[in-house]
């Protein structure tokens, strides 16, 4: 009996020693692990601080560069569009600051702004595409030829191109004043556009948009604006599609254009119009359009050069 008790006590003592060893070993391991994690945290914190300092330095350099572009912009574009006329078309998400700065730069380039038209959110709404198509077809000016493509963006580009842009060869209106008023009035009544004051035809057009579309139907909305701008370009002497950072992404209007070689062969795009440099590029791209060339400009990965004639040849 005593022997049995002795063995039980011995076994219990072994288990106790083992448990104590596990606890002590675990404590030592945890201490080492925590010490290592603390060291890694300190290193990561140092890396984050270094990256933030680099970012701040880069932002400061970009701000300086943009300020320089802003001060030199009027001199760079002076006379580039002498005695030319421009129509400005904006999407609902275009920034008013970009619009106002572009208008000022257009005047400094020697051109006159003949009108402004804003496309509402309904214009690119996939659920309103059939309605827009019906309105456009009904408003087609007599004698004008619309493309066979049935999408609403292309047809709307054909309609507004025929009334907002002068003939690329003769520089004369392609439609009558009554047809222009009917087109703008019909699209306004349908909730698709808003016109700012008196609108007259111009030789060139800028389509000013925001960043990439988001949410349901984002790709379809971007494609509608892209096709609209491309058809507008075909209707006159030249068009530039300009947007903010992100507009050249997959769900941005510029991104859709840049993925289509048939569009990029004629339509110029600028993806950083939210900067002074981008607005200068937009005006220079209009001049390039007059010369029969096109390019993809800005800072996005799918741009070919920062600006026309800078860093890379124009075109595709």
C-alpha positions as CSV (number, residue, x, y, z in Angstrom):
1,X,0.0,0.0,0.0
2,X,2.9,2.3,0.9
3,X,4.6,1.4,-2.3
4,X,1.5,2.3,-4.4
5,X,1.2,5.6,-2.6
6,X,4.9,6.3,-3.3
7,X,4.4,5.6,-7.0
8,X,1.3,7.9,-7.1
9,X,3.2,10.7,-5.4
10,X,6.2,10.2,-7.7
11,X,4.0,10.3,-10.8
12,X,2.2,13.5,-9.4
13,X,5.6,15.0,-8.7
14,X,6.7,14.3,-12.3
15,X,3.6,15.9,-13.7
16,X,4.0,18.9,-11.5
17,X,7.6,19.3,-12.6
18,X,6.6,19.0,-16.2
19,X,3.9,21.6,-15.8
20,X,6.3,24.0,-14.0
21,X,8.8,23.5,-16.9
22,X,6.1,24.2,-19.5
23,X,5.0,27.3,-17.7
24,X,8.5,28.5,-17.2
25,X,9.4,27.7,-20.8
26,X,6.3,29.4,-22.1
27,X,7.1,32.5,-20.0
28,X,10.6,32.6,-21.4
29,X,9.2,32.1,-25.0
30,X,6.6,34.8,-24.5
31,X,9.1,37.2,-23.2
32,X,11.3,36.6,-26.3
33,X,8.4,36.8,-28.6
34,X,7.1,40.1,-27.1
35,X,10.6,41.5,-27.1
36,X,10.9,40.7,-30.9
37,X,7.4,42.1,-31.6
38,X,8.3,45.3,-29.8
39,X,11.5,45.6,-31.9
40,X,9.6,45.1,-35.1
41,X,7.0,47.6,-34.1
42,X,9.7,50.2,-33.4
43,X,11.3,49.4,-36.9
44,X,7.9,49.7,-38.6
45,X,7.2,53.0,-36.9
46,X,10.5,54.3,-38.0
47,X,9.8,53.2,-41.6
48,X,6.3,54.9,-41.5
49,X,7.9,58.1,-40.3
50,X,10.5,58.0,-43.1
51,X,7.8,57.3,-45.7
52,X,5.7,60.2,-44.4
53,X,8.6,62.5,-44.6
54,X,9.3,61.4,-48.2
55,X,5.6,61.9,-49.1
56,X,5.6,65.4,-47.6
57,X,8.8,66.3,-49.5
58,X,7.3,65.0,-52.7
59,X,4.0,66.9,-52.1
60,X,6.0,70.0,-51.5
61,X,7.9,69.6,-54.8
62,X,4.7,68.9,-56.7
63,X,3.1,72.0,-55.2
64,X,6.2,74.1,-56.3
65,X,6.1,72.6,-59.7
66,X,2.3,73.2,-60.1
67,X,2.8,76.8,-58.9
68,X,5.5,77.3,-61.5
69,X,3.2,75.8,-64.2
70,X,0.4,78.1,-63.1
71,X,2.6,81.2,-63.3
72,X,4.1,80.2,-66.7
73,X,0.9,78.7,-68.2
74,X,-0.4,82.0,-69.7
75,X,3.0,82.6,-71.4
76,X,3.2,79.0,-72.7
77,X,-0.3,79.0,-74.3
78,X,-0.2,82.7,-75.5
79,X,-1.4,82.8,-79.1
80,X,-1.8,79.0,-79.3
81,X,-5.5,79.4,-80.2
82,X,-5.5,82.8,-81.6
83,X,-8.9,83.8,-83.1
84,X,-10.3,80.3,-82.5
85,X,-13.5,79.5,-80.8
86,X,-14.1,76.8,-78.1
87,X,-17.2,75.1,-76.7
88,X,-16.9,73.7,-73.1
89,X,-18.9,70.6,-72.2
90,X,-18.8,69.5,-68.6
91,X,-20.1,66.4,-66.8
92,X,-21.9,66.8,-63.4
93,X,-18.8,65.6,-61.5
94,X,-16.4,68.1,-63.1
95,X,-14.8,70.4,-60.6
96,X,-15.9,74.1,-60.9
97,X,-12.4,75.2,-60.1
98,X,-11.0,73.2,-63.1
99,X,-13.7,74.7,-65.3
100,X,-13.1,78.3,-64.3
101,X,-9.3,77.9,-64.6
102,X,-9.7,76.4,-68.1
103,X,-11.9,79.2,-69.2
104,X,-9.4,81.7,-68.1
105,X,-6.6,79.9,-69.9
106,X,-8.6,79.5,-73.1
107,X,-8.9,83.3,-73.2
108,X,-5.2,83.8,-72.5
109,X,-4.5,81.5,-75.5
110,X,-6.4,83.9,-77.7
111,X,-9.6,81.9,-78.2
112,X,-13.2,82.9,-77.4
113,X,-15.6,80.7,-75.4
114,X,-18.8,80.4,-77.4
115,X,-20.8,78.4,-74.9
116,X,-21.1,76.0,-72.0
117,X,-23.2,72.9,-71.7
118,X,-23.3,70.6,-68.7
119,X,-24.3,67.0,-69.0
120,X,-26.5,65.9,-66.0
121,X,-26.2,62.6,-64.2
122,X,-29.2,61.3,-66.2
123,X,-27.1,61.7,-69.4
124,X,-24.9,58.8,-68.6
125,X,-27.4,56.8,-66.5
126,X,-27.7,53.3,-68.1
127,X,-31.4,53.2,-67.1
128,X,-32.0,56.4,-69.1
129,X,-30.1,55.3,-72.2
130,X,-33.2,54.4,-74.2
131,X,-34.9,57.7,-73.3
132,X,-31.9,59.7,-74.3
133,X,-31.6,57.8,-77.6
134,X,-35.3,58.5,-78.4
135,X,-34.9,62.3,-77.6
136,X,-31.7,62.5,-79.7
137,X,-33.2,60.8,-82.7
138,X,-36.3,63.0,-82.5
139,X,-34.1,66.2,-82.4
140,X,-31.8,65.2,-85.4
141,X,-31.4,68.2,-87.6
142,X,-32.6,67.9,-91.2
143,X,-29.9,66.8,-93.6
144,X,-27.5,65.7,-90.9
145,X,-26.1,62.2,-90.9
146,X,-25.9,60.2,-87.6
147,X,-23.7,57.1,-87.2
148,X,-25.2,53.7,-87.4
149,X,-24.0,52.9,-83.9
150,X,-27.1,52.8,-81.7
151,X,-25.6,53.6,-78.3
152,X,-26.9,56.8,-76.6
153,X,-23.4,58.3,-76.1
154,X,-22.5,58.2,-79.7
155,X,-25.8,59.5,-80.9
156,X,-25.8,62.3,-78.4
157,X,-22.3,63.2,-79.6
158,X,-23.6,63.3,-83.1
159,X,-26.4,65.6,-82.2
160,X,-24.5,68.1,-80.1
161,X,-21.6,67.9,-82.5
162,X,-23.8,68.9,-85.4
163,X,-25.2,71.9,-83.6
164,X,-22.3,73.0,-81.3
165,X,-19.4,72.6,-83.6
166,X,-18.5,74.4,-86.9
167,X,-17.7,72.4,-90.0
168,X,-14.1,71.3,-89.8
169,X,-13.5,72.3,-93.5
170,X,-15.5,75.5,-94.0
171,X,-15.6,76.7,-90.3
172,X,-19.3,77.5,-90.9
173,X,-22.3,76.3,-88.8
174,X,-23.5,72.8,-89.6
175,X,-27.0,73.6,-88.4
176,X,-29.3,76.6,-88.1
177,X,-29.8,78.6,-85.0
178,X,-33.3,77.2,-84.7
179,X,-31.9,73.6,-84.8
180,X,-29.3,74.5,-82.1
181,X,-32.0,75.9,-79.9
182,X,-34.3,72.9,-80.4
183,X,-31.5,70.5,-79.6
184,X,-30.4,72.2,-76.4
185,X,-34.0,72.8,-75.4
186,X,-35.1,69.2,-76.0
187,X,-32.2,67.8,-74.1
188,X,-32.8,70.3,-71.3
189,X,-36.5,69.4,-71.1
190,X,-35.5,65.7,-71.0
191,X,-33.3,66.4,-68.0
192,X,-30.1,65.4,-69.8
193,X,-28.2,68.8,-70.1
194,X,-28.1,72.3,-68.6
195,X,-27.0,75.2,-70.8
196,X,-25.2,78.2,-69.4
197,X,-26.5,81.3,-71.1
198,X,-26.4,81.9,-74.9
199,X,-24.7,79.0,-76.7
200,X,-23.1,79.4,-80.1
201,X,-21.1,76.9,-82.3
202,X,-17.4,76.8,-81.9
203,X,-14.5,75.2,-83.8
204,X,-13.1,73.2,-81.0
205,X,-14.5,71.5,-77.9
206,X,-13.3,70.5,-74.4
207,X,-15.2,67.8,-72.6
208,X,-14.3,68.2,-68.9
209,X,-15.1,65.4,-66.5
210,X,-14.2,64.3,-63.0
211,X,-12.5,61.2,-61.8
212,X,-13.6,57.5,-62.4
213,X,-17.2,56.5,-62.0
214,X,-18.1,54.4,-59.0
215,X,-21.0,52.2,-57.9
216,X,-23.5,50.2,-60.0
217,X,-23.2,50.7,-63.8
218,X,-19.9,52.6,-63.4
219,X,-18.4,51.1,-66.5
220,X,-21.5,51.9,-68.6
221,X,-21.5,55.5,-67.4
222,X,-17.8,55.9,-68.3
223,X,-18.4,54.4,-71.7
224,X,-21.2,56.8,-72.5
225,X,-19.0,59.8,-71.8
226,X,-16.1,58.3,-73.7
227,X,-18.2,57.5,-76.8
228,X,-19.9,61.0,-76.6
229,X,-16.5,62.8,-76.6
230,X,-15.2,60.6,-79.4
231,X,-18.1,61.3,-81.6
232,X,-18.0,65.0,-80.8
233,X,-14.4,64.9,-82.0
234,X,-15.5,63.4,-85.3
235,X,-18.0,66.2,-85.7
236,X,-15.6,69.2,-85.7
237,X,-12.1,70.3,-86.0
238,X,-11.0,68.8,-82.7
239,X,-11.9,67.8,-79.1
240,X,-10.0,67.1,-75.9
241,X,-11.4,64.9,-73.1
242,X,-9.9,66.1,-69.8
243,X,-10.3,64.7,-66.3
244,X,-9.0,64.5,-62.8
245,X,-6.7,61.9,-61.4
246,X,-8.4,58.5,-61.6
247,X,-10.2,59.4,-64.8
248,X,-7.8,57.2,-66.8
249,X,-8.6,54.1,-64.7
250,X,-10.8,51.3,-66.0
251,X,-14.1,53.0,-64.8
252,X,-13.0,56.4,-65.9
253,X,-14.1,58.0,-69.2
254,X,-10.4,58.5,-70.2
255,X,-9.6,54.9,-69.3
256,X,-12.3,53.7,-71.7
257,X,-11.0,55.9,-74.5
258,X,-7.4,54.9,-74.0
259,X,-8.4,51.2,-74.2
260,X,-9.8,51.8,-77.7
261,X,-7.2,52.5,-80.4
262,X,-9.9,53.8,-82.8
263,X,-10.8,56.5,-80.3
264,X,-7.2,57.4,-79.3
265,X,-6.3,57.8,-83.0
266,X,-8.4,61.0,-83.1
267,X,-9.4,62.1,-79.6
268,X,-6.8,63.7,-77.3
269,X,-7.0,63.0,-73.5
270,X,-5.5,64.7,-70.5
271,X,-5.7,63.0,-67.1
272,X,-4.5,65.7,-64.7
273,X,-6.7,68.7,-65.5
274,X,-6.9,69.3,-61.7
275,X,-3.4,70.7,-61.9
276,X,-2.0,73.8,-63.6
277,X,0.2,71.6,-65.8
278,X,-2.8,69.5,-66.9
279,X,-4.8,72.6,-67.9
280,X,-1.9,73.9,-70.0
281,X,-1.7,70.5,-71.6
282,X,-5.4,70.6,-72.4
283,X,-5.0,73.9,-74.3
284,X,-1.9,72.7,-76.1
285,X,-3.7,69.5,-77.0
286,X,-6.5,71.6,-78.6
287,X,-3.9,73.3,-80.8
288,X,-2.5,69.9,-81.6
289,X,-6.0,68.8,-82.7
290,X,-6.1,71.6,-85.1
291,X,-2.9,70.3,-86.6
292,X,-4.5,66.8,-87.1
293,X,-2.7,65.0,-84.3
294,X,-3.8,63.4,-81.0
295,X,-2.2,62.1,-77.9
296,X,-2.6,60.8,-74.3
297,X,-1.2,63.2,-71.8
298,X,-0.8,63.4,-68.1
299,X,0.6,61.4,-65.3
300,X,-1.3,58.1,-65.5
301,X,0.4,54.9,-66.6
302,X,-1.5,54.8,-69.9
303,X,-0.4,58.4,-70.8
304,X,2.2,58.7,-73.6
305,X,3.7,62.0,-72.4
306,X,3.2,64.8,-69.8
307,X,2.1,67.3,-72.5
308,X,2.1,67.6,-76.3
309,X,5.7,67.7,-77.5
310,X,7.2,66.9,-74.1
311,X,9.0,63.7,-73.4
312,X,7.5,61.5,-76.1
313,X,6.1,61.9,-79.6
314,X,2.5,62.7,-80.1
315,X,-0.1,60.3,-81.3
316,X,-0.7,56.7,-80.0
